[in-house]
Every structure is written in C-alpha cells, then in structure tokens.
C-alpha cells in the first residue's frame, strides 16, 4: 500500500511538472510593458548598439509572440524615453551618444533627411503593359525629385487569381509596414481586405497615392483618368456615326475604374431611354476572364448581344483586352468589326505593338499618371507637418479613332 501511494504521488508530481512546462511553452507571449523593458535592457547592455537598427516588427512579433499593436506601444515608450529614434521612412534605430534624442512630439524631418525609398505596388502582367509605363513615369519623376534621387522598390501583385493577388498585396504592405518606407504608390487590388494596412500606413504619416483605382469611399490621394468624360466621348462619337444601340461589355471587378465606366454608360444611355436595355449590358464574372481568354464567358456575351431582339450595332468594352477577346469570338461566328459592328476599347495597349494598331480606343496616359503620382508623393514628403487636403487628380483619356468603327449607311436603320 505504501509503495502504491509512493508511485501515485510520484505520478502526480510528474504530471504537474509536464503540465507546468507545457503551460510555460504555450504562454510565452509578453505584454507591451515587458517588451519595452526587454528592449530597454538590450539597449543599455549594448546588445543593441547605438546607431543600430532595431529588429523589424515582424521579427519582434515572432520572437515575443506579441501582436503589432503591442510592439508599436513598446516602441512609442522607447521613443518617449529617448532610447530610440523614429522617423517616417526609416526603421527605428538606437539613439547614438550626442545625437539629439527625438520624441514623438518633435517635428517630423523634411524629405531630405529620410531614407530615400519609395515603394510601388503594381500588378505586372505581360498582356497588360500599364504597370510598365506607370513605373517609367514614376522613375522619371523620382530621379528629378531630389538629391540624391529617391530609390524605387517594386512589388508585383499579379497573381493567378483574385485571391492570390490580394495575398500578394497583403504581403507587400506587411513588408512596407516593417521597413517604414518613405512613401507608397499602389494599384489597389485588395478591396476591403487590405484597408487596415493602408489605414495604418496613413496613420503613421506615410504618404500613399492610389493610381488608376482606389477603395470606394476611402479618403486618399488618387491619380487616375476621368472615366465619365471618356465614356461620354465614346458614346458621342458612336452616335455621330449613327449608332444608338450601344452595348457595354465589362466585368464584376469591384474597383472604382470599372464601376465608374459602367455607371457612366448607364447614366448617359438613360438620357435617351427611360431604362437602359438590360440585354445591352454584359458583366463577365471576374474569375472567368482575368486577362486570359475564356471562350465560354465571351461566347455568352456574344450570344446575349446578337441574340437580342434589337442587337447592338456598337460596343464599348471596359478595356482593350475584352475588345480583342470579343472580336476573336465574333470572327469565329463569321462577324467582324467594323463590317458587322463597331467597337471601342479602353487603355490603348496597342500603342507599342510591332503591328499597326487597329482598335479604336480611349487612350490612358499611364506614363503621365506615373509621373503625376510621383510628383504628388514628393509634395507630401516635402510638407510632412502640414495637414494637406487629399487630392483626386483626373487626367484626360481621349478617344483615338482607328479602324474598328464605321458610320451606318442609314443613320436611322437601328432607331
């Protein structure tokens, strides 16, 4: 009996040790105050030497199992005590002897004293050269924007699907938050999913300029084109050729550029009819098209348009890619532009094609958009302590008349 009790008590003691060990292994996260004290000790002991960068927020989060809000709280305390220095565009570093210890209330330095690094977050797809021209414009403006020139870093957010593009944008913004770069120019792909990271950047005072599209309702700096004016110009041109049955081929992508073009089409067409003809609007499901020809999706658009009681005589597409996909499908059905229908794209991706450009389209000045976005970013960096109003800069996307539109022989044939 005594031996049994001894074994039983020994088992309970072993169980207590194991439970306690496991508990300590799974509850090794620290509070912001503990993190502050740990980093302070490392600075005072010389482990983090004067002038040295602190580890990135990602590294600290992994080491101490603490979320980023806790890390930032600890960093704020360290800055307030003058142990570290933080500036927009730089990772925090240990304050050096003799260096003026900066506090959170001190004025933010001008652009000349911050790390010369700007990040561009853009989808780079070989079938859509927009990002190439935007990057050229950004580089051109940034090279002349200061001495020494600002360095441009690029994150590619082109993915195999919308979800992968969102994941890539999240990863890019996480990296930006870790490094505290000087500014960001972004072709927004993430919808609501990446808004918390974008708001965090803006809360830190990092300038963010959206290009081509922006989150609907988000207060931000933005450079794009006047989509409403462009769609109105396209419809006006087609009407001058005698077209009144005008269709629109678009996607369900929830971005301002797509939405503005669709809504402008509906608004302008409503001025002629009490309700736009539903059979003249076709919305491709984004997963079916994503810059890759999907025959079933485009075939459905063709069937809807030309199977209607009053088929359209002209079509405006959301971008050039959709125009080319549609013309390819039409050719397989024995129809062509402009003989059987007129068609206008949007982007002007054929501008640098080795073949003669044929598609009538709205010209998006991507290079100029990049330069204007960089200039807006430089304005923000040069005035970091000024609470300037956010700006929306809309550029013209004029009509380029080529060979895919024709005048109807009888201007009233489709009335």
N, C-alpha and C positions, 0 to 999 in steps of 0.2 A: 504493500500500500504506500509505504514511504517512497519506494522507487518510482511508483506511478505518479505521485504528486510532484516528485522532482522533475520527471520528464515533462509533465503537463505545464509546470511553471516555466521550465526552460523553453518550451514551445511558445508560450505566450510572450516571453521576453524576446524571442527571435522574431515573432510576428510584429511586435512593437517596433523593433529596430528596422525591419523591412518596410513597414508602413511609414515610419518616420522618414526613412531615406527616400522612398518614392514621393512622399509629400513634398520634401525639400527639393526634389528634382523637378517636380511639376509646378512649383510655385516660386520659381526663381526670378520672377519679374520684380522690378523695383519701382518705387514711387518717383515722381519728378524731383522731390527734395533729396531722396537718396542718390539719384543720378547726379544732381547738382553737386552734392558733397563728394561723390566719387571722382567726377571730372576735376573739381577744385583740388582734391588731393593729388591727382595725377599731374596737374599743372605745378603745384607747389613742390612736388618731389622731383620735377624735371622730366618726368616721363613724357609729358607734352611740353616740348621745349619752347622758349619764347620765339615768336615768329612762325612757328609750325602750324600747318593746317590742322584743325580738328578732324576726326573721322567724319565721314558723311553721315547724314541722318539715317540712311539705310543701314550702315554698319553699326551704328549705335543701337538702332532698333533691334537688330539681330542679336547683338551681344547681351543686351539687358532685357530683352523681351518686353519692351515698352512701346506704346504707340507714338506716332509722330507728334501728337499734341503734347504729350508728356516731355518729349525731347525738346520741343520748342520752348516749353515753360522753363525747363532747366537752363537752356541757352540764354533765355531772357534774364534769368537771375545772374548768370555768369557775366553777361554784358553789363548789367547794372552795377556789379561789384568791380567792373573794370578789368576782369581777368581775361576776357576775350574781346575781340573787335569784330563787329558785323557790319557789312555794307551791302547795299543792293549790287548784285552782280558778282559777289565773291563768297566763297565758303568761309565760315568763321575761322579766325586764327588766334593763337595765343598772343596777348599783348606783349610787345617787347619792352625791355627796360628803356626808359627815356621816351618811349612813344606815348603820345597823348592818349590817355585812356578814354575811349569813346563810350558814351552812354546812349540809351535808347532815345533820350530827349535831344541829343545833339543833332545839328542839321545834317542832312544827307549830302555826301560829296557830289560834285559835278561829274559829268561823264568822263572827264579826262583822268579821274583818279580811280575808276572802277575797272575791273578786269574786262578787257576788250573782247567780249564773246557774245554773239547773238545766235540764237537757235531758230532754224526754220523747220517746221513740222509739216511735211507735204507728202501726198501720195505720188509716187513716181512710177507711172505706168508707161511702157513703151508705145502703147497705142494712143496715148493722150499726152502730148508734149507740153501741156500747160505749165507743169512744175519746172520744166527746163527753162522756159522763158521767164518765169517768175524768179527763179534763182539767179538768172543772168541779170535781171533788173535789180534784185537785192544786192548782189555783189558789186554792181556798178556804183550804186548809191553809197554803200558802206565803205568802199575803198576811198571815196572822196569825202566821207563824213567826219573825218577827224585824223589826228596824227598821234600815234600810229593808227593805221586803218583798223576798223573793227573786224574781228575774226568771225567767220560764218561757219557754224556747225549745222549739219543737216540730218534729220531723222526721217526715214522713209516709212510712211504708213500705208503703203499699198499692200493689201492682203488678198488672200484667195476668196474671202467672203467679207460681208459687212462686219460680222462679229470679230474676225481676225484683225480687220482694220481698226476697230475700236480698241482691241487689246494692244495693238502696236502704238496707238495714240496714248493709251494709259501708261505704257512702259516709257514712252518718250517724255511724258510730263513728269513721271516719277524721277527720271534722270535729271530733268531740269530742276525739279524741286531740291534734289540732293546737291546740285552744284551751284544753285543760285546765280544763274547766268544773268547777263545784263538786260536782255530782252528777248521776246519771242514773237515770231510771225507764224501764224498757223492757218492751214487749210483744214477747217474743222470737220472731222468725220465722226466724232464720238457721241453726238446727240447729248442727251441728259447724263450719260454715263461718266463723262469726263469734266462736267461742270464743276464739281467740288475742287478738283485740282486746279482748274483755271481760276476759280474764285480765290483759292489760296495764293496763287501767284500774284493776283491783283492786290490782295490784302497785304502782301509783303512789299508792295510798291514796285514790282517788276512789270514794266510795260508789256502789254500783249496786244498785238494788232492782228485782227482776223482778216483773211483775204478770200475773196470770191463768195464766201458764205459765212454766216455767224449764227450762233444759237438764238432762236427766235425769242425775243423779249429780254435778251441779255444786254446789259448796259456795257458797251465796249467801243473801242476804236475799230474801224472797219474800212477796208478799201475794196470796192467791187465795181460793178457796172450798173447802169440804170436799166434794169431789166424791163420795167414797164415801158420806157421810151423805145426800147429796142423792139419789143413785141408790137407796139403800136406802129412803128415804122415798117415792120414786116407786113402787117395786115394792110396798112395803107398802100404799100407797093402792090400787093396782090389785088386789091380792089381796083387799083388804077389799070390793071391788066384785064379787068372784067370778072375777077373771081369773087364770089360771095359765099360759096360753100367751102369754108376753110376749116380744116381739121387741125387738131393738135395731138402729137404723139409725145408722151412724157413718161416719167417713172414715178414710183411712190416714195422716192428718197426724201426724207424729212429735213431738207435743207432749205434755207431761205432763197437760194438761187432758183431751185426747182419750183418752189411754191410761188415765188413772185412771177415767174414766167407763166405758170398755169393760171394763176388768179388774174393776171393782166389779160390773158387771152379770153377768159370767161367774161371779164368786165367789158372789154371792148366789143366782143361779139354780142353781148347782151344789149348793147346800144342799138343793135339792128334788129334783134329778135327779143321777144319778151323773155324767153328762156333759151340758153344755148342748146343746140341739138346734142343730146347725150351720145348719139352714135358717132359724133364727130370728135369726141374726146376719148382717147385710149390711154390707160395708165398701165405701163408694164410693171410687174412685180419685180422689185429690185434684185432679188436673188436669181431671177430668170435671165437677167441681162448683163449685169456687172461688167461692162466693157468687153464682153465675149458674146459673139453672135449666138443667140438661142433661136433656132428656126421655129420652134413651136410658138414662142412668145410673139415673134414678129409676124408669123403666119396668122395668128389670132387678130392682130391689129389690122392686117391687110383684109382679112375676111370681114371684120366689122365695118371698115370704111367702105369697101366696094360691094358689100352685101347689103348696104343700107338702101332704102327706097330712093333717097336722093344722095348719092355718093358725093364726097367732097371732090372738088376739082383742084384743090391746093392743100398742102400740108405744111405746117410749121413744126419742127421737131425740137425737143429740149436741147439736144446737142448734135454735132456733126456725125458722131458715131451712129446714133439712131437713124439719121437720114440715110447713111450708106447702107446700114442693115436693111432698111425698108426698101431701098432701091434694088438691092440684091434679091430680096424676096419677090418684088414686083417683076423683075426680069425673068425669074423662074416661072412666072404666071403669064408671060407674054406681054407685060406692060412696061413702059419706060417713062422717064422724065426727060424732057418736058412734053413728049408727044401725048401721053395719056393723063398726066397730072403734073402740076408744078410743085416744087418742094424747096423749102428754105431751112437750113440748119442753123446752128449757133455755136460759135467758137472760132472758126476759120483755122482748123488744124491742117488744111491742105497748103497753107502758105509756104511751107518749105518742102513740099513734096517734089521729087525729081520729075514727076509727070505734071502736065498742065492742070491747074486747078479748074474744076467744072462746077462745083456745088455753090449755088447762091447761098450766102450765109451772113450771119451777124458777126462782125469782127471783134473778138475780145482782145484788148491790148494787154496781154499778160505781162510783157516786159515792162510796160509803163506802170502796171499795177504793182509789180515788184518794187520798182524804184520809188513809187509814191508811198508804199507801205514802209520802206526803209527810212524815207525822209520823215514820216510821221513818228516812227520809233525814235529817230535821232532827236526830234523835237521834245519827246517825252524825257529822254535821257538828259538832255541839256537843261531841263526845267523840273528836276525831281521833287523839289519842295513846293511846287505850285499845283494847286488842285484844279487842273485844267479840265474843261468840259470834254467828254468823249466826242469823237468826231466820226461821222459817216461820210466818206468821200466816194462819190459816184462818178465814174468815168463813162464816156460815151462808147457804145458798141455799135458802130454804124453798119448799115447794110452794104454788102459787097455783091453787086449783081454780076452773075456769071451765066451759066447756060442751062440751069435746071428749072427756069420759069419761062413761060411764054404767055402771050396775050391770047385770050379766047377769040375765036373767029367771030363769034357773035356775043357781044358783051352781056346779052340778056339770056343766053342759052341756058344758064343754070339758075335763073331767078324764078 
